[in-house]
Amino acid sequence: MKITAVRVTPIAIKDPALLNAAGVHEPFGLRSIIEVVGANGLVGLGETYGDAPVLDLLTRSAPTLVGLSAFDLNGMLARVAALAPKTNTGHVEMELAPGSLASNLVTSAFSAFEVAFMDLQARTIGIPLVELLGGAVRDKVSYSAYLFYKWDASVDSEYAPDVYGEAVNAEQIVKQAKQMIDQYGFESIKLKAGVFEPDEEADAILALRAAFPKHQLRIDPNSNWSMAASLRVAKKLDGVLEYYEDPTPTLEGMAELHKLTNLPLATNMVVTNWAELKRAIELNSVQILLSDHHFWGGLRATQALARTCQTFGLGLSMHSNSHLGISLMAMTHLAASVHHLSYACDTHYPWQQDEVLVGGRVPIVGGCVHLSDKPGLGVELDQDKLAELHEAFKVCRIRTRNDVVQMQRFRPDWTQIKPRF
């Protein structure tokens, strides 16, 4: 069954002023929506980063895929790889958005097209996509409440109002958690840290423990803490954390921290490819890997990653970036197919107000996204919403995510020092 058309549509979605180790989220997040049209008239959907380097490779690759079989993933990879830049494109390399790194461009583009190809395959056969991945080992996938320190939208007119408001202290973080848990029923909580003094952020975790004694807790400073700060917080939160995510930089630093604390360490920063995974296993740097099909090379590559983690005794969960429902459903079908899924997955989905799906947002009930028996990913594209968000992209000033530059709009002396604390 041949591909007759491939459409790549960049969109801009509203994003709140979420604070992190690099700076602050810009008022718009960039995404790319992929449509792969089959000769049978069915359309497979994909979603990935919309930053300029990824978007460029996607748009140049799209016409070369016409005429391929929807089942020819190797042929698709060859055509994408042939068009990838041979040298660094000169864009800013953002650790917080590894999918837009020059070294990850091919895997990012391939994964976006792979999801769309496999969605079309499953729609053609009339089965849920998870069945192409070997079948579901669970019918629902757990996600965590992903908390952020943040500014209120009033900080700048470009930000759209959101239901959560300001969160710059422990009391407001607990309030944010209650709002999110009341609405979505999450049973685990992750705090994005690396923003304020480490002891202050540790106190926020202790406040969450008091408010939610039965919830699993995680903290993620995005490698923004020194070894001394990481050890100090580890002692303060001993027995409180489900796992400790990327507190300090480098594989060597994480290995030393684990040796000194014996805490389970998780990462989506120091291990983002197979070579880094090999080195991490040798050093015992991390005990939990946060996978992400968007930059690990797709759905089947992530299944292979899961089997590798199981072989070497590493836990597995999923990392998230700002995304919409197509990505959420791809994550869910993948996670439902993986035996070795140790923890609730991350998702930014509660922070996103926009959506491109018919019927609106994907429901999260009891902290979980449930599979259905609908073919493919089980979602349909709303062309009117897609056009609306594409218009937002065209007038948006942002073309590549840069949280540092956005922070400098508010604090001109801001630099990306790491570790900051």
C-alpha positions in Angstrom: 0.0 0.0 0.0 1.7 3.1 -1.3 2.1 6.6 0.3 0.5 9.2 -2.0 1.2 12.3 0.1 3.1 13.4 3.2 2.2 16.7 4.9 4.3 18.4 7.6 2.5 21.3 9.4 4.4 23.4 12.0 2.2 24.8 14.8 2.7 27.0 17.8 0.9 26.1 21.0 0.5 28.3 24.1 2.9 27.5 26.9 3.0 29.0 30.4 5.9 30.7 32.0 7.4 27.5 33.5 10.7 27.9 35.2 13.6 25.4 34.9 17.4 25.2 35.1 17.9 26.9 31.8 15.5 29.8 32.4 11.8 30.0 31.5 9.6 28.5 28.8 8.8 30.8 26.0 5.1 31.7 25.5 4.8 29.3 22.6 6.0 25.8 22.2 6.7 24.6 18.6 5.4 21.3 17.3 5.2 19.6 13.9 2.1 17.5 12.9 2.7 14.8 10.3 0.1 13.4 8.0 0.9 10.4 5.8 -1.7 9.7 3.2 -2.2 6.2 1.8 -3.5 5.1 -1.5 -6.5 3.8 0.3 -7.4 7.3 1.5 -6.5 6.7 5.1 -4.2 9.1 7.0 -1.6 8.2 9.6 -0.7 10.8 12.2 2.6 11.8 13.9 3.7 14.6 16.1 7.2 15.8 17.1 9.4 18.9 17.7 8.8 22.0 15.7 12.2 23.6 16.2 13.8 24.9 13.0 16.5 22.1 12.6 14.0 19.3 13.0 11.3 21.1 10.9 13.8 21.6 8.1 14.7 17.9 7.9 11.0 16.9 8.1 9.9 19.2 5.3 12.8 18.3 3.0 12.2 14.6 3.6 8.4 14.6 3.2 8.2 14.6 -0.6 10.8 11.9 -0.9 8.6 9.5 1.0 5.8 9.5 -1.6 5.7 6.2 -3.4 7.1 4.2 -0.5 5.1 1.4 1.0 3.6 2.4 4.3 5.3 -0.7 5.7 8.8 0.2 4.4 10.3 1.8 7.5 13.8 1.0 6.4 13.3 2.7 3.1 11.9 5.7 4.9 14.9 5.9 7.2 17.3 5.7 4.3 15.6 8.7 2.6 15.6 10.8 5.8 19.2 10.0 6.6 20.3 10.9 3.1 19.0 14.4 3.6 20.3 15.0 7.1 23.0 17.7 7.5 26.5 16.2 7.6 27.8 18.9 10.1 26.4 20.8 13.0 23.8 23.2 11.7 25.0 26.0 14.1 21.8 26.1 16.2 21.9 26.4 19.9 22.1 23.0 21.5 19.6 22.9 24.3 20.1 20.1 26.9 16.4 20.4 27.9 15.3 19.7 24.3 17.5 16.9 23.2 15.4 16.1 20.2 16.6 19.3 18.5 20.3 18.5 18.9 22.2 18.1 15.7 23.3 14.6 16.8 19.6 13.6 17.2 18.1 15.0 14.0 17.8 11.8 12.1 16.3 9.8 15.0 13.9 12.7 15.7 12.7 12.9 12.1 12.5 9.1 11.7 10.5 8.7 14.9 7.9 11.3 13.8 7.4 9.6 10.4 7.6 6.1 12.0 4.6 6.8 14.2 2.6 8.2 11.2 3.6 5.2 9.0 2.6 2.7 11.8 -0.6 4.6 12.5 -1.5 4.2 8.8 -0.5 0.6 8.9 -2.8 -0.1 11.8 -5.7 1.9 10.4 -5.4 0.0 7.1 -5.5 -3.4 9.0 -8.2 -2.1 11.3 -6.3 -2.7 14.6 -5.0 -0.5 17.4 -1.4 0.5 16.9 -0.3 -1.3 20.1 -1.0 -4.6 18.3 1.7 -3.8 15.8 4.1 -3.5 18.8 3.3 -7.0 20.0 0.0 -6.3 21.8 -0.9 -4.6 25.0 0.4 -5.9 28.3 -1.7 -3.3 30.1 -4.9 -1.5 29.0 -4.0 1.8 30.6 -0.8 3.7 31.3 -0.1 5.7 34.4 1.3 9.3 34.2 2.6 11.6 36.9 1.6 15.1 38.0 4.4 17.2 36.6 4.8 20.3 38.8 6.7 23.4 37.9 7.8 26.5 39.6 6.2 29.2 37.4 5.3 32.8 37.0 1.8 34.0 36.6 0.8 35.0 33.0 0.8 38.6 34.0 4.6 38.6 33.9 4.3 39.4 30.1 1.4 40.0 27.7 2.6 37.2 25.4 1.7 34.5 28.0 -1.9 33.3 28.0 -3.6 33.0 31.4 -3.7 29.5 32.8 -5.6 27.9 35.7 -2.6 27.3 37.9 -1.3 30.8 38.4 2.0 31.6 40.2 4.1 29.0 42.0 7.3 30.3 43.5 7.2 28.7 46.9 6.3 25.4 48.6 2.8 26.5 49.5 2.0 27.4 45.9 3.6 24.1 44.7 1.3 22.1 47.0 -1.7 24.1 45.7 -0.7 23.4 42.1 -0.4 19.7 42.9 -3.8 19.6 44.5 -5.4 21.2 41.4 -3.7 18.8 39.1 -4.4 15.7 41.2 -8.0 16.7 41.7 -8.6 17.1 38.0 -6.5 14.1 36.7 -6.2 11.7 39.6 -2.4 11.3 39.4 -0.8 9.0 42.0 2.8 10.1 41.6 4.3 13.6 41.6 7.4 15.1 39.9 8.8 18.5 40.8 10.9 20.3 38.2 13.6 21.8 40.3 17.0 23.6 39.7 15.3 27.0 39.9 15.7 28.2 43.5 18.1 27.2 46.3 18.3 23.4 46.5 17.2 23.3 50.2 14.2 25.4 49.4 13.2 23.0 46.7 13.8 20.0 49.0 11.4 21.7 51.5 8.8 21.8 48.7 9.2 18.0 48.4 8.7 17.6 52.1 5.6 19.8 51.9 4.3 17.6 49.2 5.0 14.5 51.3 3.0 16.0 54.1 0.1 16.9 51.8 0.2 13.6 49.8 1.6 10.9 52.1 0.7 8.0 49.7 2.0 9.5 46.5 5.3 8.6 44.9 7.6 11.7 44.8 10.4 12.7 42.4 12.6 15.8 42.0 14.4 16.9 38.8 16.9 19.8 38.9 18.1 19.1 35.4 21.8 18.7 36.4 21.8 22.1 38.0 23.2 21.1 41.4 26.8 20.6 42.4 27.9 17.4 44.1 27.7 19.2 47.5 24.2 20.4 46.9 23.1 17.0 45.5 24.5 15.2 48.6 22.9 17.7 51.0 19.4 17.3 49.4 19.9 13.5 49.2 20.3 13.5 53.0 17.4 15.8 53.6 15.1 13.7 51.4 16.4 10.3 52.5 13.5 7.8 52.4 11.1 10.3 50.7 12.0 10.0 47.0 10.9 7.3 44.6 13.9 8.3 42.6 16.3 11.2 42.2 16.4 12.6 38.7 19.4 14.3 37.1 20.6 16.2 40.2 24.2 16.7 39.1 26.0 16.8 35.7 27.9 14.1 33.8 27.9 10.3 33.9 30.9 10.4 36.2 29.1 12.8 38.6 26.0 10.7 38.7 28.1 7.5 39.3 29.9 9.2 42.2 26.6 10.4 43.7 25.0 7.0 43.5 28.1 5.5 45.2 27.9 8.0 48.0 24.2 7.8 48.6 23.0 4.5 47.1 19.9 6.4 45.9 18.3 5.3 42.6 19.2 7.9 40.1 17.2 8.6 36.9 18.1 10.5 33.8 16.9 11.8 30.5 20.0 14.1 30.2 23.2 12.2 30.6 21.9 9.2 28.7 20.3 10.1 25.4 21.8 7.6 23.0 23.2 4.0 22.9 26.9 5.1 23.4 26.0 7.0 26.5 23.9 4.1 27.8 26.9 1.7 27.4 29.1 4.1 29.3 26.4 4.6 32.0 26.2 0.8 32.5 29.9 0.5 32.9 30.0 3.3 35.5 26.7 2.4 37.2 25.8 6.1 36.7 22.0 5.6 36.6 19.5 3.0 37.8 16.4 4.3 35.9 16.3 5.5 32.3 13.6 7.9 31.1 13.1 7.0 27.5 11.5 9.1 24.8 10.6 7.7 21.4 10.9 11.2 19.9 14.7 11.2 20.2 15.5 7.5 20.8 14.6 6.6 17.3 10.9 5.7 17.4 8.6 3.1 18.9 10.4 -0.1 18.1 13.8 1.4 19.0 12.3 2.3 22.4 11.1 -1.3 22.8 14.6 -2.5 22.2 15.8 0.1 24.7 13.3 -1.3 27.3 14.6 -4.9 26.7 18.2 -3.6 27.2 17.3 -1.9 30.4 15.6 -5.1 31.6 18.7 -7.1 30.7 21.0 -4.8 32.7 18.7 -4.3 35.6 17.8 -0.7 34.9 14.3 0.7 35.6 12.4 2.4 32.8 9.9 5.2 32.5 9.2 7.9 29.9 10.4 11.5 29.6 8.2 14.3 28.3 8.4 17.6 26.5 5.6 20.1 25.8 3.3 18.1 23.5 -0.3 17.4 22.3 -2.5 14.4 22.1 -0.9 12.6 19.1 2.3 12.3 21.0 0.5 11.4 24.2 -1.3 8.5 22.4 1.9 7.4 20.8 3.6 7.3 24.2 0.6 5.4 25.6 0.5 2.7 22.9 4.2 2.3 23.3 4.1 2.1 27.1 1.2 -0.3 26.9 3.4 -2.7 24.9 6.4 -2.7 27.2 6.6 -5.4 29.8 9.5 -3.6 31.6 7.8 -0.3 32.5 8.8 0.4 36.1 7.3 3.8 36.9 4.5 6.2 35.9 5.5 8.2 32.8 6.0 12.0 32.6 3.7 14.2 30.7 3.4 18.0 30.1 -0.1 17.5 28.8 -1.9 19.2 31.6 0.1 22.4 30.9 -1.1 22.5 27.2 -4.4 24.3 26.5 -4.4 23.8 22.7 -5.2 20.6 20.9 -5.5 19.5 17.2 -7.8 16.5 17.8 -11.4 16.0 16.9 -13.3 16.0 20.2 -10.6 18.0 22.0 -8.3 16.7 24.7 -7.3 13.1 25.4 -8.9 12.2 28.8 -6.6 11.4 31.8 -8.7 9.4 34.3 -7.3 8.1 37.6 -3.9 9.3 36.5 -4.0 7.1 33.4 -4.6 7.2 29.7 -6.7 4.3 28.6 -6.4 2.4 25.4 -9.4 1.9 23.1 -10.2 -0.6 20.4 -10.1 2.2 17.7 -7.7 1.6 14.9 -4.3 3.2 14.9 -3.6 5.7 17.6 -7.3 6.0 18.1 -7.5 9.8 17.4 -8.5 12.0 14.5 -7.1 15.3 13.3 -9.2 18.4 13.5 -8.2 20.3 10.3 -9.7 23.6 11.5 -7.7 23.5 14.7 -4.6 22.5 12.8 -5.0 25.5 10.5 -5.6 27.8 13.5 -2.4 26.7 15.2 -0.4 26.8 12.0 -1.5 30.5 11.6 -0.2 31.0 15.2 3.1 29.5 14.1 3.4 31.8 11.1 3.1 34.9 13.3 5.1 33.5 16.2 8.5 35.1 16.7 10.0 31.8 17.9 11.7 29.3 15.6 14.0 27.3 17.9 13.3 26.8 21.6 15.7 28.8 23.9 14.8 29.1 27.5 18.0 31.1 28.3 17.2 33.9 25.8 13.6 34.1 27.1 14.8 34.5 30.7 17.2 37.2 29.5 14.1 39.2 28.5 13.3 39.5 32.2 16.8 39.2 33.6 19.4 40.6 31.2 22.4 39.3 33.2 21.0 35.7 33.1 23.5 33.1 31.9 23.3 29.3 31.6 25.7 28.5 34.3 25.7 24.8 35.2 25.6 23.7 37.9 24.2 26.9 39.3 23.9 25.8 42.9 
